[in-house]
Amino acid sequence: MLAKSLCGDWRAEHLFTLRQSHAPWRTNQELVADCDAHIQAMLGAFDARVDLAGAPLGAAKTSHQKPQKNQPQFDARTE
């Protein structure tokens, strides 16, 4: 069924619009990843105030079942 839905009349103007929309999305994803890396590096520069080996963090308090779109791509909680 999926293969059948991919066959069709792909009009050139639609493919052009799709390419034009996809390029800024990719750029935005790269910028977000760059920000995450910078934040992670800056957080790593702080002195630790809690010994995670001696007193591990409890479970995260969240009502979300899956990761959120704006969630950092690193474990910011333990930083």
Biopython code that builds the backbone (N, CA, C, O; Angstrom):
import numpy as np
from Bio.PDB.StructureBuilder import StructureBuilder

atoms = [
    (1, "MET", "N", (0.823, -1.188, 0.000)),
    (1, "MET", "CA", (0.000, 0.000, 0.000)),
    (1, "MET", "C", (0.869, 1.254, 0.000)),
    (1, "MET", "O", (0.576, 2.209, -0.719)),
    (2, "LEU", "N", (1.941, 1.258, 0.804)),
    (2, "LEU", "CA", (2.821, 2.419, 0.852)),
    (2, "LEU", "C", (3.491, 2.644, -0.494)),
    (2, "LEU", "O", (3.567, 3.777, -0.970)),
    (3, "ALA", "N", (3.976, 1.573, -1.108)),
    (3, "ALA", "CA", (4.624, 1.693, -2.415)),
    (3, "ALA", "C", (3.652, 2.255, -3.449)),
    (3, "ALA", "O", (4.037, 3.054, -4.302)),
    (4, "LYS", "N", (2.406, 1.839, -3.370)),
    (4, "LYS", "CA", (1.405, 2.332, -4.313)),
    (4, "LYS", "C", (1.152, 3.827, -4.107)),
    (4, "LYS", "O", (0.941, 4.558, -5.075)),
    (5, "SER", "N", (1.172, 4.280, -2.861)),
    (5, "SER", "CA", (0.921, 5.689, -2.593)),
    (5, "SER", "C", (2.082, 6.573, -3.041)),
    (5, "SER", "O", (1.893, 7.768, -3.266)),
    (6, "LEU", "N", (3.284, 6.003, -3.175)),
    (6, "LEU", "CA", (4.435, 6.775, -3.628)),
    (6, "LEU", "C", (4.461, 6.949, -5.140)),
    (6, "LEU", "O", (5.169, 7.813, -5.658)),
    (7, "CYS", "N", (3.698, 6.139, -5.840)),
    (7, "CYS", "CA", (3.588, 6.280, -7.286)),
    (7, "CYS", "C", (2.510, 7.311, -7.561)),
    (7, "CYS", "O", (1.440, 7.288, -6.954)),
    (8, "GLY", "N", (2.803, 8.207, -8.474)),
    (8, "GLY", "CA", (1.796, 9.210, -8.769)),
    (8, "GLY", "C", (2.313, 10.241, -9.738)),
    (8, "GLY", "O", (3.370, 10.076, -10.346)),
    (9, "ASP", "N", (1.569, 11.284, -9.872)),
    (9, "ASP", "CA", (1.896, 12.373, -10.774)),
    (9, "ASP", "C", (2.616, 13.456, -9.976)),
    (9, "ASP", "O", (1.983, 14.342, -9.402)),
    (10, "TRP", "N", (3.946, 13.374, -9.946)),
    (10, "TRP", "CA", (4.737, 14.351, -9.201)),
    (10, "TRP", "C", (4.970, 15.554, -10.103)),
    (10, "TRP", "O", (5.798, 15.510, -11.013)),
    (11, "ARG", "N", (4.244, 16.607, -9.847)),
    (11, "ARG", "CA", (4.355, 17.794, -10.684)),
    (11, "ARG", "C", (5.609, 18.570, -10.307)),
    (11, "ARG", "O", (5.964, 18.663, -9.133)),
    (12, "ALA", "N", (6.259, 19.112, -11.292)),
    (12, "ALA", "CA", (7.537, 19.801, -11.113)),
    (12, "ALA", "C", (7.418, 20.958, -10.125)),
    (12, "ALA", "O", (8.328, 21.168, -9.323)),
    (13, "GLU", "N", (6.336, 21.703, -10.162)),
    (13, "GLU", "CA", (6.193, 22.850, -9.257)),
    (13, "GLU", "C", (6.046, 22.404, -7.805)),
    (13, "GLU", "O", (6.475, 23.111, -6.894)),
    (14, "HIS", "N", (5.443, 21.237, -7.585)),
    (14, "HIS", "CA", (5.317, 20.716, -6.220)),
    (14, "HIS", "C", (6.669, 20.236, -5.701)),
    (14, "HIS", "O", (7.014, 20.480, -4.545)),
    (15, "LEU", "N", (7.429, 19.560, -6.546)),
    (15, "LEU", "CA", (8.758, 19.102, -6.143)),
    (15, "LEU", "C", (9.679, 20.286, -5.874)),
    (15, "LEU", "O", (10.485, 20.249, -4.944)),
    (16, "PHE", "N", (9.563, 21.332, -6.683)),
    (16, "PHE", "CA", (10.362, 22.540, -6.462)),
    (16, "PHE", "C", (10.030, 23.159, -5.105)),
    (16, "PHE", "O", (10.931, 23.516, -4.346)),
    (17, "THR", "N", (8.752, 23.285, -4.805)),
    (17, "THR", "CA", (8.327, 23.853, -3.524)),
    (17, "THR", "C", (8.804, 22.992, -2.363)),
    (17, "THR", "O", (9.228, 23.513, -1.331)),
    (18, "LEU", "N", (8.737, 21.688, -2.528)),
    (18, "LEU", "CA", (9.204, 20.783, -1.482)),
    (18, "LEU", "C", (10.702, 20.966, -1.229)),
    (18, "LEU", "O", (11.135, 21.011, -0.078)),
    (19, "ARG", "N", (11.497, 21.070, -2.306)),
    (19, "ARG", "CA", (12.940, 21.298, -2.150)),
    (19, "ARG", "C", (13.210, 22.635, -1.466)),
    (19, "ARG", "O", (14.082, 22.733, -0.602)),
    (20, "GLN", "N", (12.468, 23.651, -1.851)),
    (20, "GLN", "CA", (12.655, 24.977, -1.263)),
    (20, "GLN", "C", (12.298, 24.980, 0.227)),
    (20, "GLN", "O", (12.935, 25.685, 1.011)),
    (21, "SER", "N", (11.316, 24.223, 0.613)),
    (21, "SER", "CA", (10.909, 24.153, 2.020)),
    (21, "SER", "C", (11.848, 23.272, 2.838)),
    (21, "SER", "O", (12.067, 23.533, 4.021)),
    (22, "HIS", "N", (12.396, 22.245, 2.228)),
    (22, "HIS", "CA", (13.243, 21.300, 2.951)),
    (22, "HIS", "C", (14.609, 21.902, 3.283)),
    (22, "HIS", "O", (15.169, 21.599, 4.337)),
    (23, "ALA", "N", (15.150, 22.736, 2.421)),
    (23, "ALA", "CA", (16.476, 23.327, 2.650)),
    (23, "ALA", "C", (16.529, 24.169, 3.935)),
    (23, "ALA", "O", (17.447, 23.976, 4.732)),
    (24, "PRO", "N", (15.594, 25.085, 4.166)),
    (24, "PRO", "CA", (15.649, 25.848, 5.429)),
    (24, "PRO", "C", (15.402, 24.969, 6.658)),
    (24, "PRO", "O", (15.951, 25.232, 7.728)),
    (25, "TRP", "N", (14.583, 23.932, 6.513)),
    (25, "TRP", "CA", (14.344, 23.029, 7.636)),
    (25, "TRP", "C", (15.646, 22.337, 8.036)),
    (25, "TRP", "O", (15.961, 22.247, 9.222)),
    (26, "ARG", "N", (16.409, 21.842, 7.041)),
    (26, "ARG", "CA", (17.698, 21.204, 7.327)),
    (26, "ARG", "C", (18.646, 22.183, 8.001)),
    (26, "ARG", "O", (19.320, 21.830, 8.968)),
    (27, "THR", "N", (18.702, 23.400, 7.501)),
    (27, "THR", "CA", (19.566, 24.425, 8.097)),
    (27, "THR", "C", (19.161, 24.690, 9.540)),
    (27, "THR", "O", (20.020, 24.812, 10.413)),
    (28, "ASN", "N", (17.864, 24.780, 9.795)),
    (28, "ASN", "CA", (17.378, 25.018, 11.151)),
    (28, "ASN", "C", (17.772, 23.873, 12.078)),
    (28, "ASN", "O", (18.178, 24.114, 13.215)),
    (29, "GLN", "N", (17.658, 22.631, 11.610)),
    (29, "GLN", "CA", (18.039, 21.481, 12.424)),
    (29, "GLN", "C", (19.523, 21.519, 12.772)),
    (29, "GLN", "O", (19.907, 21.168, 13.888)),
    (30, "GLU", "N", (20.357, 21.940, 11.830)),
    (30, "GLU", "CA", (21.791, 22.069, 12.084)),
    (30, "GLU", "C", (22.068, 23.161, 13.117)),
    (30, "GLU", "O", (22.929, 22.990, 13.980)),
    (31, "LEU", "N", (21.350, 24.276, 13.035)),
    (31, "LEU", "CA", (21.526, 25.364, 14.001)),
    (31, "LEU", "C", (21.104, 24.933, 15.409)),
    (31, "LEU", "O", (21.771, 25.272, 16.387)),
    (32, "VAL", "N", (20.020, 24.201, 15.512)),
    (32, "VAL", "CA", (19.566, 23.705, 16.811)),
    (32, "VAL", "C", (20.596, 22.748, 17.399)),
    (32, "VAL", "O", (20.899, 22.825, 18.590)),
    (33, "ALA", "N", (21.136, 21.852, 16.587)),
    (33, "ALA", "CA", (22.160, 20.921, 17.062)),
    (33, "ALA", "C", (23.406, 21.678, 17.511)),
    (33, "ALA", "O", (24.034, 21.300, 18.500)),
    (34, "ASP", "N", (23.768, 22.733, 16.803)),
    (34, "ASP", "CA", (24.916, 23.557, 17.183)),
    (34, "ASP", "C", (24.667, 24.243, 18.524)),
    (34, "ASP", "O", (25.566, 24.312, 19.363)),
    (35, "CYS", "N", (23.457, 24.749, 18.729)),
    (35, "CYS", "CA", (23.102, 25.377, 20.016)),
    (35, "CYS", "C", (23.162, 24.355, 21.147)),
    (35, "CYS", "O", (23.678, 24.659, 22.223)),
    (36, "ASP", "N", (22.644, 23.152, 20.922)),
    (36, "ASP", "CA", (22.698, 22.104, 21.934)),
    (36, "ASP", "C", (24.136, 21.782, 22.317)),
    (36, "ASP", "O", (24.452, 21.617, 23.495)),
    (37, "ALA", "N", (25.002, 21.694, 21.314)),
    (37, "ALA", "CA", (26.410, 21.393, 21.595)),
    (37, "ALA", "C", (27.061, 22.521, 22.391)),
    (37, "ALA", "O", (27.852, 22.267, 23.300)),
    (38, "HIS", "N", (26.732, 23.754, 22.055)),
    (38, "HIS", "CA", (27.298, 24.902, 22.781)),
    (38, "HIS", "C", (26.793, 24.936, 24.222)),
    (38, "HIS", "O", (27.568, 25.192, 25.143)),
    (39, "ILE", "N", (25.517, 24.685, 24.419)),
    (39, "ILE", "CA", (24.956, 24.661, 25.774)),
    (39, "ILE", "C", (25.592, 23.550, 26.583)),
    (39, "ILE", "O", (25.936, 23.751, 27.748)),
    (40, "GLN", "N", (25.754, 22.386, 25.988)),
    (40, "GLN", "CA", (26.372, 21.261, 26.691)),
    (40, "GLN", "C", (27.804, 21.608, 27.096)),
    (40, "GLN", "O", (28.227, 21.290, 28.208)),
    (41, "ALA", "N", (28.546, 22.252, 26.212)),
    (41, "ALA", "CA", (29.919, 22.642, 26.543)),
    (41, "ALA", "C", (29.944, 23.667, 27.668)),
    (41, "ALA", "O", (30.793, 23.594, 28.556)),
    (42, "MET", "N", (29.023, 24.620, 27.635)),
    (42, "MET", "CA", (28.986, 25.648, 28.689)),
    (42, "MET", "C", (28.580, 25.035, 30.029)),
    (42, "MET", "O", (29.134, 25.404, 31.065)),
    (43, "LEU", "N", (27.629, 24.112, 30.024)),
    (43, "LEU", "CA", (27.224, 23.463, 31.268)),
    (43, "LEU", "C", (28.361, 22.632, 31.859)),
    (43, "LEU", "O", (28.499, 22.535, 33.078)),
    (44, "GLY", "N", (29.167, 22.038, 30.993)),
    (44, "GLY", "CA", (30.294, 21.237, 31.455)),
    (44, "GLY", "C", (31.359, 22.062, 32.151)),
    (44, "GLY", "O", (32.163, 21.524, 32.913)),
    (45, "ALA", "N", (31.376, 23.371, 31.895)),
    (45, "ALA", "CA", (32.374, 24.242, 32.502)),
    (45, "ALA", "C", (32.033, 24.604, 33.955)),
    (45, "ALA", "O", (32.900, 25.075, 34.691)),
    (46, "PHE", "N", (30.795, 24.392, 34.366)),
    (46, "PHE", "CA", (30.404, 24.712, 35.745)),
    (46, "PHE", "C", (30.939, 23.657, 36.711)),
    (46, "PHE", "O", (31.096, 22.491, 36.350)),
    (47, "ASP", "N", (31.211, 24.079, 37.924)),
    (47, "ASP", "CA", (31.612, 23.142, 38.970)),
    (47, "ASP", "C", (30.399, 22.337, 39.416)),
    (47, "ASP", "O", (29.296, 22.870, 39.541)),
    (48, "ALA", "N", (30.614, 21.059, 39.651)),
    (48, "ALA", "CA", (29.522, 20.203, 40.120)),
    (48, "ALA", "C", (29.193, 20.535, 41.567)),
    (48, "ALA", "O", (30.090, 20.729, 42.387)),
    (49, "ARG", "N", (27.907, 20.600, 41.875)),
    (49, "ARG", "CA", (27.468, 20.874, 43.244)),
    (49, "ARG", "C", (26.924, 19.632, 43.920)),
    (49, "ARG", "O", (26.726, 19.611, 45.135)),
    (50, "VAL", "N", (26.682, 18.598, 43.131)),
    (50, "VAL", "CA", (26.113, 17.361, 43.656)),
    (50, "VAL", "C", (26.979, 16.206, 43.173)),
    (50, "VAL", "O", (27.387, 16.167, 42.012)),
    (51, "ASP", "N", (27.253, 15.276, 44.063)),
    (51, "ASP", "CA", (27.977, 14.067, 43.695)),
    (51, "ASP", "C", (26.953, 13.051, 43.210)),
    (51, "ASP", "O", (26.262, 12.419, 44.010)),
    (52, "LEU", "N", (26.861, 12.898, 41.888)),
    (52, "LEU", "CA", (25.858, 11.994, 41.332)),
    (52, "LEU", "C", (26.142, 10.540, 41.664)),
    (52, "LEU", "O", (25.216, 9.730, 41.701)),
    (53, "ALA", "N", (27.388, 10.192, 41.905)),
    (53, "ALA", "CA", (27.713, 8.815, 42.275)),
    (53, "ALA", "C", (27.206, 8.511, 43.686)),
    (53, "ALA", "O", (26.710, 7.415, 43.946)),
    (54, "GLY", "N", (27.329, 9.475, 44.588)),
    (54, "GLY", "CA", (26.907, 9.271, 45.973)),
    (54, "GLY", "C", (25.417, 9.491, 46.178)),
    (54, "GLY", "O", (24.797, 8.826, 47.008)),
    (55, "ALA", "N", (24.841, 10.416, 45.429)),
    (55, "ALA", "CA", (23.415, 10.730, 45.554)),
    (55, "ALA", "C", (22.817, 10.871, 44.164)),
    (55, "ALA", "O", (22.656, 11.991, 43.679)),
    (56, "PRO", "N", (22.482, 9.759, 43.509)),
    (56, "PRO", "CA", (21.939, 9.839, 42.147)),
    (56, "PRO", "C", (20.600, 10.571, 42.108)),
    (56, "PRO", "O", (19.844, 10.573, 43.079)),
    (57, "LEU", "N", (20.335, 11.177, 40.985)),
    (57, "LEU", "CA", (19.070, 11.875, 40.802)),
    (57, "LEU", "C", (17.924, 10.879, 40.746)),
    (57, "LEU", "O", (18.091, 9.760, 40.261)),
    (58, "GLY", "N", (16.782, 11.276, 41.232)),
    (58, "GLY", "CA", (15.590, 10.441, 41.135)),
    (58, "GLY", "C", (15.037, 10.486, 39.727)),
    (58, "GLY", "O", (15.617, 11.121, 38.846)),
    (59, "ALA", "N", (13.950, 9.833, 39.517)),
    (59, "ALA", "CA", (13.319, 9.819, 38.201)),
    (59, "ALA", "C", (12.847, 11.219, 37.833)),
    (59, "ALA", "O", (12.413, 11.982, 38.696)),
    (60, "ALA", "N", (12.932, 11.545, 36.574)),
    (60, "ALA", "CA", (12.483, 12.852, 36.101)),
    (60, "ALA", "C", (10.970, 12.964, 36.257)),
    (60, "ALA", "O", (10.238, 12.010, 35.994)),
    (61, "LYS", "N", (10.516, 14.121, 36.680)),
    (61, "LYS", "CA", (9.084, 14.362, 36.849)),
    (61, "LYS", "C", (8.551, 14.977, 35.567)),
    (61, "LYS", "O", (8.710, 16.174, 35.325)),
    (62, "THR", "N", (7.923, 14.154, 34.754)),
    (62, "THR", "CA", (7.354, 14.625, 33.499)),
    (62, "THR", "C", (6.078, 13.855, 33.204)),
    (62, "THR", "O", (5.922, 12.701, 33.601)),
    (63, "SER", "N", (5.183, 14.510, 32.510)),
    (63, "SER", "CA", (3.934, 13.847, 32.121)),
    (63, "SER", "C", (3.984, 13.409, 30.659)),
    (63, "SER", "O", (2.999, 12.904, 30.121)),
    (64, "HIS", "N", (5.146, 13.607, 30.019)),
    (64, "HIS", "CA", (5.277, 13.263, 28.606)),
    (64, "HIS", "C", (5.721, 11.815, 28.448)),
    (64, "HIS", "O", (6.601, 11.338, 29.163)),
    (65, "GLN", "N", (5.101, 11.131, 27.507)),
    (65, "GLN", "CA", (5.433, 9.736, 27.244)),
    (65, "GLN", "C", (6.587, 9.606, 26.256)),
    (65, "GLN", "O", (7.304, 8.605, 26.264)),
    (66, "LYS", "N", (6.768, 10.613, 25.408)),
    (66, "LYS", "CA", (7.838, 10.562, 24.413)),
    (66, "LYS", "C", (8.625, 11.868, 24.464)),
    (66, "LYS", "O", (8.130, 12.863, 24.992)),
    (67, "PRO", "N", (9.843, 11.879, 23.922)),
    (67, "PRO", "CA", (10.644, 13.100, 23.940)),
    (67, "PRO", "C", (9.927, 14.252, 23.236)),
    (67, "PRO", "O", (9.215, 14.050, 22.253)),
    (68, "GLN", "N", (10.124, 15.440, 23.747)),
    (68, "GLN", "CA", (9.508, 16.622, 23.169)),
    (68, "GLN", "C", (10.380, 17.171, 22.038)),
    (68, "GLN", "O", (11.581, 16.906, 21.990)),
    (69, "LYS", "N", (9.776, 17.927, 21.140)),
    (69, "LYS", "CA", (10.494, 18.450, 19.983)),
    (69, "LYS", "C", (11.622, 19.394, 20.380)),
    (69, "LYS", "O", (12.650, 19.451, 19.704)),
    (70, "ASN", "N", (11.441, 20.130, 21.465)),
    (70, "ASN", "CA", (12.451, 21.104, 21.867)),
    (70, "ASN", "C", (13.388, 20.565, 22.943)),
    (70, "ASN", "O", (14.144, 21.333, 23.538)),
    (71, "GLN", "N", (13.353, 19.290, 23.195)),
    (71, "GLN", "CA", (14.200, 18.673, 24.213)),
    (71, "GLN", "C", (15.643, 18.641, 23.729)),
    (71, "GLN", "O", (15.893, 18.282, 22.578)),
    (72, "PRO", "N", (16.607, 19.012, 24.587)),
    (72, "PRO", "CA", (18.010, 18.950, 24.179)),
    (72, "PRO", "C", (18.416, 17.533, 23.782)),
    (72, "PRO", "O", (17.839, 16.554, 24.256)),
    (73, "GLN", "N", (19.398, 17.439, 22.924)),
    (73, "GLN", "CA", (19.856, 16.148, 22.436)),
    (73, "GLN", "C", (20.978, 15.580, 23.316)),
    (73, "GLN", "O", (21.754, 14.736, 22.868)),
    (74, "PHE", "N", (21.059, 16.039, 24.551)),
    (74, "PHE", "CA", (22.015, 15.523, 25.521)),
    (74, "PHE", "C", (21.327, 15.491, 26.871)),
    (74, "PHE", "O", (20.251, 16.069, 27.025)),
    (75, "ASP", "N", (21.914, 14.840, 27.837)),
    (75, "ASP", "CA", (21.291, 14.719, 29.158)),
    (75, "ASP", "C", (21.567, 15.982, 29.969)),
    (75, "ASP", "O", (22.510, 16.024, 30.760)),
    (76, "ALA", "N", (20.752, 16.997, 29.772)),
    (76, "ALA", "CA", (20.929, 18.281, 30.437)),
    (76, "ALA", "C", (20.638, 18.178, 31.941)),
    (76, "ALA", "O", (21.163, 18.962, 32.730)),
    (77, "ARG", "N", (19.824, 17.237, 32.322)),
    (77, "ARG", "CA", (19.429, 17.124, 33.721)),
    (77, "ARG", "C", (20.605, 16.794, 34.622)),
    (77, "ARG", "O", (20.712, 17.353, 35.713)),
    (78, "THR", "N", (21.487, 15.905, 34.198)),
    (78, "THR", "CA", (22.620, 15.543, 35.045)),
    (78, "THR", "C", (23.722, 16.593, 35.015)),
    (78, "THR", "O", (24.601, 16.584, 35.876)),
    (79, "GLU", "N", (23.692, 17.484, 34.054)),
    (79, "GLU", "CA", (24.680, 18.566, 34.023)),
    (79, "GLU", "C", (24.401, 19.520, 35.160)),
    (79, "GLU", "O", (25.114, 20.510, 35.324)),
]
sb = StructureBuilder()
sb.init_structure("model")
sb.init_model(0)
sb.init_chain("A")
sb.init_seg("    ")
for serial, (resi, resn, name, xyz) in enumerate(atoms, 1):
    if name == "N":
        sb.init_residue(resn, " ", resi, " ")
    sb.init_atom(name, np.array(xyz, "f"), 0.0, 1.0, " ", f" {name:<3s}", serial, name[0])
structure = sb.get_structure()
